[in-house]
Amino acid sequence: MSSPRFETFLARLYADRAFRELFLEAPEQCANEMRLDDHERRAVLDIDKAGLLMAARSYELKRVGRRSRPGRFAIWRWLLPKRARGV
């Protein structure tokens, strides 16, 4: 069940909000478009939708947090005198 196509489908499902919304509206259509085999299709159609939404939201918050958090050493640059920072 861990074909590259299936893994791509799952990654897109968790990371792409528009794709996830389309999947929630028409799961069989999404499975057909991604050409999942019967075993993968059954797994996708049986997915816990509440868990999917909760996990996707959690991953989204982590991605946003990483982008907004300053670099690891940014605080040290701020503490250095201006001439040491090159300002």
Summary of the structure (lengths in Angstrom):
residues: 87
radius of gyration: 20.3
end to end distance: 55.1
largest distance: 64.5
contacts: 185
relative contact order: 0.11
helix: 76%
strand: 0%
